[in-house]
Amino acid sequence: MKLSPTNTLLSYSFLLIQHVHSIGFANTPTTRDLHLAATLGLSADSVILDPVAFRKMVDTFYTRTIPTEYADIPIDHDNHTVGTYKNRYWVTTKYYKSGGPVFLYDVGESSAYSSAQHMLGESAFFREYLEEFGGLGIVWEHRYYGESLPMGPVNTDTPAENFKYLTHAQAIADIPYFAQDFSRPEFPFEDLSPKGTPWVMIGGSYSGMRTAFTRDEYPDTIYAAFASSAPVQARADMSVYFEQVYRGMVVNGYEGCAHDLHAAMSYVDSQLALNGTASDDVKKLFLGEGGEVNSNGDFTAALAYIYGTFQSYGTGGGDTGLGSLCDWLEAVPTATRASPTATSTATATKREQGKPVSRILGRRVRNAPEEVADEPSAATSTPWTGWAPIIGHRAVTERFASWPELIPLINSYAATECDLQYGSEHCDLGGKLTDPASIAWTWQYCSQWGFFQADNITPNPTHGLLSTYQSLAYNQEICYRQFPGALEAGFLPSAPSTEATNDETGGWLIRPSNTYWSGGEFDPWRTLSPLSTESFAPDFVTFRSNIPQCNRETAEREIFGYVMPNAMHCFDFNMQFEGGEVSRNLFKSALNEWLPCWEGKAKRAWIG
């Protein structure tokens, strides 16, 4: 394997900021930017309302550029004659001490450049481990993302055949291949390969899955693993995603809002079912003139974007956060049947773009009390059943449609130009995804993982937060739309091959030794991790924070892990969330016990 460093001094102003743990909502650029904003302590508004200013702002968080390096990796690990491609990675030796471990952070399903700059910088949690253990840090880019492209560029013209090397087996084999010959010219007498140095892998969300799987499948490469918010169980039906949103809303004081959103979605469905004028009118109510061209599925998928900030911010996040919508929806029950034109210019609060959020999780703390002096408090006035039983489903729906941040939110996610006040000819929500990372991730979940986030009407229909048009069938339709002809050509299965994937990986039954699992109480992705407490998850699994002995797998009914109270997705990687420190420290304590057990080809003194 040939390793070659190359300086890539690209300006952040021209980069699409992409970050970690972004699965969900089609892995859009907005989703990835929201996670980065939350990690940096910025509100969701900075991303939704002024993305250009947000990306310029990110410039100020990084004081130096980590150079990009490349590794030659086989395109096909089962047949090396197919050739190789160059996979990107980044390294810091700033904290390395002789004998210290190698820490590898896997970025997962996005371009890794900006993640590498953040993770290897001074403000990320990753630095804590490098500094404490005298470690060498590596950030790894996943094949088919960023510039690590085995079959050339990924775009809407990429033939389905070119995705045949984008599989779990191929992608997870990249890291052991890379690691076996890893070295650094500044440490010529150090064996930094897994034979001579313990490798510790860290990841969150999809990269957390990869972290656990790599430790399980390649234990001679990865000695210890930290898998945060890792949904290792492939499953087509992930409607439970929104059950977690419902639970988080209830606990954080928004039960009435959850019921009203359910009522509004039910009203929308009733109008769509009438077809004709009624269907067109309800689409125009939310999207303005031109919105009626969208299918029922595409239209109601756009309404689901209101939950897009939840896994990064909970019910917080700023004016575009879920809590802000609830405050708007619940505060003025008498504001009913307002016309879209009249309400589109209303402003619920002053927009303070880029200002740090007062709280990452929970009810949004308003910056100026006078902004809402003329509105009753949602916290004190909203019945737990919501306003719909009192003022009617239609009135609640119209109030929802008049939320000033709804159109900016939809346009941000869908890259459209819908206009509630003036209408638009550019409000088509049914096009293909064009973002390369979104395309690659869609291939992955359509082929192997599933994760279809349909309406959560089971087990309790009253909890449903989406339209019933957000079905498993609609999610499958997205796969066919994005990759036309792939099914007929035999490259894409008729449904995600989740059973075969779980047979291959072991799913949530894997128990690799030296592995720590974490998740948030209301993290939608914890539902498919070994820390799941759902009715369809394995029974009688006990989560414990007692550190297991090194190199010993836990029993099937035991997990070394921690569920962070009132936390969401990968919140232990978020330095703004105080509760994350407990989780990070558990893994530090575990490493202090596990690393002294490591024995390579020649046991070395571990530097603690």
C-alpha positions in Angstrom: 0.0 0.0 0.0 1.4 3.4 -1.0 0.8 6.4 1.3 1.3 9.8 -0.1 0.7 13.2 1.7 -0.6 16.1 -0.3 -1.3 19.6 1.0 -4.8 20.7 0.2 -5.2 24.3 1.4 -8.8 24.7 0.3 -10.8 27.7 1.6 -13.7 26.7 3.8 -15.8 29.4 2.1 -16.0 27.1 -0.9 -16.6 23.9 0.9 -20.0 22.3 1.6 -19.6 21.8 5.3 -20.2 18.2 6.1 -19.9 16.5 9.4 -20.5 13.4 11.5 -23.5 11.3 12.5 -25.8 12.6 9.8 -28.0 9.6 8.8 -31.6 10.5 8.6 -33.6 12.8 6.3 -31.7 11.5 3.2 -28.4 12.7 4.6 -28.9 16.1 3.0 -26.3 18.9 3.2 -28.7 20.7 5.6 -28.8 17.7 7.9 -25.0 17.5 8.0 -24.6 21.3 8.5 -27.1 21.1 11.4 -25.0 18.5 13.2 -21.9 20.6 12.7 -23.6 23.7 13.9 -24.8 21.9 17.1 -21.3 20.7 17.7 -20.0 24.2 17.4 -22.6 25.6 19.7 -24.5 27.4 17.0 -28.3 27.5 16.5 -30.1 25.7 13.7 -31.1 29.2 12.4 -27.5 29.8 11.3 -27.8 26.9 8.8 -31.5 27.2 7.7 -31.7 31.0 7.4 -28.3 32.0 6.1 -26.2 29.0 5.0 -23.6 31.2 3.2 -22.9 33.1 6.4 -22.8 29.9 8.4 -20.1 28.4 6.2 -18.0 31.6 6.4 -18.5 31.5 10.1 -17.1 28.0 10.3 -13.8 29.5 9.0 -13.2 31.1 12.3 -13.3 27.9 14.3 -10.2 26.4 12.6 -6.8 27.9 13.2 -4.8 25.6 11.1 -5.2 23.2 8.2 -4.4 19.5 8.5 -2.9 18.3 5.2 -4.7 15.7 3.3 -3.0 12.3 2.6 -4.0 9.4 0.4 -3.8 5.7 0.7 -4.0 3.3 -2.3 -6.8 0.9 -1.5 -8.1 -2.0 -3.6 -11.4 -1.3 -5.3 -12.4 -4.9 -4.7 -10.9 -6.6 -1.7 -11.9 -10.0 -3.2 -10.2 -9.4 -6.5 -7.2 -7.0 -6.4 -6.8 -7.2 -10.2 -9.7 -4.7 -10.5 -7.3 -2.0 -9.4 -6.9 0.6 -6.7 -8.2 4.0 -5.8 -6.9 6.8 -3.6 -8.7 7.1 -0.2 -8.3 10.3 1.8 -7.2 10.5 5.4 -5.7 13.0 7.8 -3.2 12.6 10.6 -2.0 14.6 13.7 1.0 13.6 15.7 0.8 16.7 18.0 0.1 14.7 21.1 1.9 11.4 20.2 4.2 9.9 22.7 6.3 6.8 22.0 4.3 3.7 22.8 0.9 5.6 22.7 -2.1 4.2 20.8 -3.4 5.1 17.4 -6.9 6.7 17.5 -8.9 6.4 14.3 -12.0 8.4 13.9 -14.3 7.2 11.0 -16.4 10.0 9.5 -18.9 7.8 7.8 -21.4 8.9 5.2 -20.0 12.4 4.2 -17.0 14.1 2.8 -14.4 14.0 5.6 -12.4 17.1 4.9 -14.1 19.6 7.3 -14.7 16.8 9.9 -11.0 16.1 9.9 -10.1 19.8 10.4 -12.5 19.9 13.4 -11.7 16.5 14.9 -8.0 17.0 14.8 -8.2 20.6 16.1 -8.3 21.9 19.6 -12.1 22.1 20.3 -13.3 18.6 19.5 -13.7 15.8 22.0 -11.3 13.6 20.0 -8.4 15.8 21.3 -9.2 14.6 24.9 -8.2 11.1 24.0 -5.1 12.0 22.0 -3.9 14.2 24.8 -4.6 11.9 27.7 -3.2 8.8 26.2 -0.4 10.3 24.1 -2.1 9.1 21.0 -1.6 9.6 17.2 -4.9 10.7 15.6 -6.3 9.7 12.2 -9.5 10.7 10.5 -10.7 8.4 7.8 -12.9 9.1 4.8 -15.4 6.4 3.7 -15.2 5.1 0.2 -17.6 6.7 -2.3 -17.7 10.0 -0.3 -15.8 13.2 -0.6 -12.8 12.5 -2.9 -12.4 8.8 -2.0 -14.0 7.5 -5.2 -13.3 4.0 -6.4 -15.4 4.4 -9.6 -15.2 8.1 -10.3 -17.5 10.9 -9.4 -20.9 10.2 -7.7 -23.7 12.1 -9.3 -27.1 11.6 -10.9 -25.5 10.2 -14.0 -23.5 7.6 -12.2 -24.5 4.1 -13.6 -26.0 1.8 -11.0 -23.3 -0.7 -11.8 -20.7 1.7 -10.4 -22.1 1.3 -6.9 -21.4 -2.4 -6.7 -18.3 -1.8 -4.6 -20.3 0.3 -2.1 -21.1 -2.4 0.3 -20.6 -3.1 4.0 -18.0 -5.8 3.3 -15.9 -3.7 0.9 -16.0 -0.5 3.0 -15.2 -2.2 6.3 -12.2 -4.0 4.8 -10.6 -0.7 3.8 -9.4 0.2 7.3 -7.5 -3.1 8.0 -5.9 -2.9 4.6 -4.8 0.7 5.3 -3.7 0.0 8.9 -1.4 -3.0 8.1 1.4 -0.8 6.6 0.7 2.5 8.4 3.8 4.4 9.4 5.1 7.9 9.8 8.3 9.3 8.5 8.8 11.4 11.7 8.8 8.2 13.7 10.9 5.8 11.6 11.6 3.4 14.5 8.0 3.1 15.7 5.9 0.3 14.5 2.6 2.1 14.2 0.7 -0.8 12.5 -1.7 -2.9 14.6 1.1 -5.4 15.0 3.1 -3.0 17.0 0.6 -0.4 18.4 -2.9 -0.7 19.8 -5.5 0.9 17.5 -8.6 2.4 19.0 -11.5 3.3 16.7 -14.2 5.9 17.5 -17.3 6.7 15.6 -20.9 7.9 15.9 -24.1 7.0 14.1 -23.2 5.1 10.9 -19.5 5.4 11.7 -20.4 4.1 15.1 -21.8 1.0 13.4 -18.6 0.7 11.4 -16.6 1.1 14.6 -18.3 -1.8 16.3 -18.3 -4.0 13.2 -14.6 -3.4 12.6 -13.7 -4.4 16.2 -16.0 -7.5 15.8 -14.8 -8.5 12.3 -11.2 -7.4 12.5 -10.1 -7.7 16.1 -6.4 -8.0 15.1 -6.7 -4.5 13.6 -8.9 -2.6 16.1 -8.1 -3.3 19.7 -10.8 -1.1 21.4 -13.9 0.7 20.1 -16.2 3.5 21.1 -19.5 3.1 19.3 -21.8 6.1 19.9 -25.5 6.1 18.8 -24.8 3.1 16.6 -27.9 1.5 14.9 -26.2 -1.8 14.1 -29.4 -3.6 13.4 -30.5 -3.3 9.8 -34.3 -2.9 9.6 -36.5 -1.6 6.8 -39.3 -0.3 9.0 -37.8 2.5 11.2 -41.1 4.3 11.9 -40.0 4.1 15.5 -37.7 7.0 14.7 -40.6 9.4 15.2 -41.8 7.6 18.3 -38.6 8.8 19.9 -39.4 12.3 18.7 -42.8 12.0 20.3 -41.4 10.8 23.6 -38.8 13.6 23.6 -41.6 16.2 23.0 -43.7 14.9 25.8 -40.9 14.8 28.4 -39.8 18.3 27.4 -43.2 19.9 27.8 -44.6 19.6 24.3 -47.2 16.9 24.6 -50.0 19.2 23.5 -48.0 20.3 20.5 -47.4 16.6 19.6 -51.1 16.0 19.6 -51.8 19.1 17.5 -49.2 18.1 14.9 -50.9 14.7 14.8 -54.2 16.5 14.3 -52.8 18.7 11.6 -51.3 15.8 9.7 -54.6 13.9 9.9 -56.4 17.0 8.5 -53.9 17.2 5.7 -54.5 13.5 4.9 -58.2 14.0 4.8 -57.9 16.7 2.2 -55.4 14.8 0.1 -57.8 11.9 0.1 -60.5 14.1 -1.5 -58.2 14.7 -4.5 -59.0 17.6 -6.9 -59.4 21.1 -5.5 -59.2 20.1 -1.9 -55.9 18.3 -2.4 -54.5 21.3 -4.4 -55.7 23.8 -1.8 -54.0 22.1 1.2 -50.7 21.9 -0.7 -51.0 25.6 -1.6 -51.8 26.4 2.0 -48.4 25.2 3.0 -46.3 25.8 -0.1 -48.0 28.6 -2.0 -49.0 28.6 -5.7 -47.0 26.0 -7.5 -46.9 23.6 -4.6 -49.9 21.7 -5.9 -47.7 20.0 -8.6 -46.2 17.8 -6.0 -47.3 14.2 -5.2 -49.0 13.5 -1.9 -45.9 11.6 -0.8 -43.4 14.4 -1.8 -45.6 17.1 -0.3 -46.0 15.4 3.1 -42.3 14.4 3.1 -41.6 18.2 3.1 -43.8 18.7 6.1 -41.7 16.1 8.0 -38.7 18.5 7.8 -40.0 20.2 10.9 -38.4 17.3 12.8 -35.1 17.6 11.1 -33.4 19.5 13.9 -34.5 17.1 16.6 -31.7 14.6 16.5 -29.1 17.5 16.8 -30.9 19.8 19.1 -33.9 18.0 20.7 -36.7 20.6 20.9 -34.2 23.4 21.0 -32.2 24.9 18.2 -33.5 28.4 17.8 -36.3 29.9 15.7 -36.3 27.0 13.2 -36.2 24.4 15.9 -39.1 22.1 16.8 -39.7 23.9 20.1 -40.1 27.2 18.3 -42.7 25.7 16.0 -44.6 24.4 19.1 -44.4 27.8 20.7 -45.9 29.3 17.6 -48.5 26.6 17.2 -49.7 26.6 20.8 -49.5 30.2 21.9 -52.3 31.8 20.0 -55.2 29.4 19.6 -57.5 32.3 18.4 -55.4 33.0 15.3 -57.3 30.7 13.0 -58.2 30.6 9.3 -55.6 33.3 8.5 -54.8 33.5 4.8 -51.4 32.3 3.7 -50.6 35.8 2.3 -51.4 37.5 5.5 -49.5 35.2 7.7 -46.5 34.6 5.5 -45.0 37.9 6.5 -45.5 37.4 10.2 -42.4 37.0 12.4 -42.6 34.9 15.5 -39.3 36.1 16.9 -36.4 38.1 15.8 -33.9 36.1 13.8 -30.5 36.2 15.3 -28.6 34.1 12.9 -25.4 32.4 14.1 -26.0 33.2 17.7 -25.2 30.4 20.1 -28.3 28.6 21.4 -29.3 29.2 25.0 -29.9 25.5 25.4 -29.1 22.6 23.1 -32.0 20.5 24.4 -35.4 21.4 25.8 -37.7 24.4 25.5 -36.2 27.2 23.6 -35.1 30.1 25.8 -36.2 33.3 24.1 -33.5 36.0 23.9 -35.9 38.9 24.5 -39.0 38.7 26.6 -40.7 41.6 24.8 -40.8 39.5 21.6 -43.7 37.5 23.0 -45.3 39.9 25.4 -48.5 39.9 23.4 -48.8 36.1 23.3 -49.9 33.8 26.1 -47.3 31.3 27.2 -47.6 27.9 25.5 -46.2 26.3 28.6 -49.0 27.6 30.8 -52.0 27.8 28.3 -51.8 24.7 26.2 -53.9 21.7 27.3 -52.1 18.4 27.3 -54.5 17.3 24.5 -53.5 20.2 22.4 -55.8 22.9 20.9 -57.3 20.7 18.1 -60.2 19.3 20.3 -61.2 22.9 21.2 -60.6 24.9 18.0 -60.7 22.2 15.4 -58.2 20.3 13.2 -58.5 22.8 10.4 -57.7 25.8 12.6 -54.6 24.0 14.0 -53.5 23.1 10.5 -53.8 26.7 9.2 -51.8 27.9 12.2 -49.1 25.3 11.4 -49.0 26.3 7.8 -48.5 30.0 8.8 -45.3 29.3 10.8 -42.9 31.9 9.3 -39.9 29.5 9.4 -41.7 26.6 7.6 -40.9 27.7 4.0 -37.3 28.5 4.7 -36.9 25.1 6.4 -38.4 23.2 3.4 -36.4 25.2 0.9 -33.2 24.5 2.8 -33.7 20.8 2.9 -35.2 20.3 -0.5 -33.2 22.9 -2.4 -36.4 24.5 -3.7 -37.7 28.0 -4.0 -41.3 27.6 -2.7 -42.9 30.9 -1.9 -46.0 31.1 0.3 -46.8 34.7 -0.6 -46.0 35.0 -4.3 -46.0 31.4 -5.5 -43.2 29.8 -7.4 -42.5 27.7 -10.5 -39.5 26.1 -8.6 -41.4 24.2 -5.9 -41.0 20.7 -7.2 -40.1 18.4 -4.3 -40.0 15.2 -6.3 -36.6 15.5 -8.1 -33.6 13.2 -7.6 -31.1 14.0 -4.9 -28.1 15.7 -6.5 -25.7 16.0 -3.6 -23.0 13.2 -3.9 -23.1 12.2 -0.3 -26.9 12.0 -0.3 -26.8 9.8 -3.4 -24.2 7.4 -2.0 -26.0 7.1 1.3 -29.3 6.5 -0.5 -27.7 3.6 -2.3 -26.5 2.2 1.0 -29.8 2.3 2.8 -31.8 1.2 -0.2 -29.5 -1.8 -0.8 -28.5 -3.0 2.7 -29.6 -1.0 5.7 -33.3 0.0 5.3 -33.9 2.6 7.9 -37.2 3.7 6.2 -38.6 6.5 8.5 -42.3 6.1 7.9 -45.1 7.5 10.1 -45.1 6.2 13.6 -48.7 5.0 13.7 -47.8 1.8 15.5 -48.1 0.7 18.2 -50.1 3.8 19.1 -51.9 5.5 16.2 -52.4 8.7 18.3 -48.7 9.2 18.4 -48.2 9.6 14.7 -46.3 12.7 13.8 -46.3 12.4 10.0 -48.8 12.0 7.3 -49.9 8.4 6.5 -48.6 9.0 3.0 -45.1 8.7 4.6 -45.3 5.0 4.3 -42.7 2.2 3.7 -43.9 2.0 0.1 -43.2 5.7 -0.4 -39.7 5.3 1.1 -39.1 2.4 -1.3 -40.3 4.6 -4.2 -37.5 7.0 -3.4 -35.0 4.2 -4.0 -36.5 3.4 -7.4 -36.7 7.1 -8.3 -33.1 7.8 -7.5 -31.7 4.8 -9.3 -34.0 4.1 -12.3 -33.4 0.8 -13.9 -31.1 -0.5 -11.1 -33.8 -3.0 -10.0 -34.4 -4.4 -13.4 -30.6 -4.6 -14.1 -30.1 -6.6 -10.9 -28.0 -4.1 -9.1 -30.5 -3.0 -6.5 -32.8 -5.4 -4.5 -36.6 -4.9 -4.6 -36.3 -4.1 -0.9 -33.3 -3.5 1.4 -31.5 -6.8 2.1 -31.7 -6.3 5.8 -32.0 -9.9 6.8 -28.9 -10.8 4.8 -27.1 -7.8 6.2 -27.8 -8.8 9.8 -26.7 -12.3 9.1 -23.4 -10.9 7.8 -22.8 -8.5 10.6 -24.6 -10.0 13.6 -26.7 -6.9 14.1 -27.5 -5.9 17.6 -26.5 -9.3 19.0 -22.7 -8.7 18.5 -20.7 -8.4 21.7 -17.1 -7.6 20.7 -14.7 -7.3 23.6 -13.1 -3.9 24.5 -16.2 -2.1 23.1 -18.1 0.7 24.7 -21.7 1.6 23.5 -23.5 4.9 24.1 -26.7 6.5 23.1 -29.2 9.3 24.0 -32.4 8.6 25.9 -34.4 10.1 23.0 -32.0 9.4 20.2 -34.1 8.0 17.3 -31.2 5.8 16.3 -30.7 4.1 19.7 -33.9 2.1 18.8 -31.7 -0.1 16.5 -28.6 -0.3 18.7 -27.8 -2.9 21.4 -29.0 -0.2 23.8 -32.5 -0.4 22.4 -35.5 -0.8 24.8 -38.1 -1.2 22.0 -40.6 -4.0 22.1 -39.0 -5.6 19.0 -35.5 -5.5 20.5 -33.9 -8.5 22.2 -35.4 -9.0 25.7 -33.6 -8.8 29.1 -30.5 -7.0 27.9 -28.9 -5.2 30.9 -26.8 -2.0 30.3 -24.0 -1.6 32.8 -21.3 0.9 33.4 -19.0 -1.5 35.1 -16.0 -1.9 32.9 -15.6 -5.5 31.7 -12.3 -7.2 31.8 -10.1 -6.7 28.8 -10.4 -9.0 25.8 -13.5 -10.7 27.1 -16.8 -10.5 25.3 -19.8 -9.7 27.5 -22.7 -12.1 27.7 -25.4 -11.7 25.1 -27.7 -10.2 27.8 -25.1 -7.7 28.9 -23.9 -4.5 27.3 -21.1 -2.2 28.5 -22.8 1.0 27.7 -24.5 4.2 28.9 -27.7 5.9 28.0 -27.4 9.7 28.4 -30.5 11.1 30.1 -32.6 13.5 28.0 -30.1 13.4 25.2 -30.3 12.9 21.4 -28.0 11.7 18.7 -24.3 11.4 19.4 -24.6 13.9 22.2 -21.5 12.6 23.9 -19.5 13.9 21.0 -21.0 17.4 21.5 -18.9 19.5 23.8 -21.8 21.8 24.3 -23.8 19.1 26.1 -22.8 18.8 29.7 -24.1 15.3 30.1 -21.7 14.0 27.4 -18.7 14.2 29.6 -20.0 11.2 31.7 -20.1 9.0 28.6 -16.7 10.2 27.3 -15.1 9.6 30.7 -16.5 6.1 30.9 -14.5 5.2 27.7 -11.4 6.9 29.1 -11.7 4.7 32.2 -12.2 1.7 30.1 -9.1 2.4 28.1 -7.0 2.8 31.2 -7.9 -0.8 32.1 -7.8 -2.3 28.6 -4.7 -0.7 27.0 -2.2 -2.3 29.5 -3.6 -5.7 28.4 -2.5 -5.2 24.8 0.2 -7.3 23.5 1.6 -6.9 20.0 4.3 -8.8 18.2 6.6 -7.3 20.9 4.9 -5.9 24.0 5.6 -2.3 24.5 5.3 0.0 27.4 2.1 1.8 27.2 2.3 5.6 27.9 -0.6 6.7 30.1 
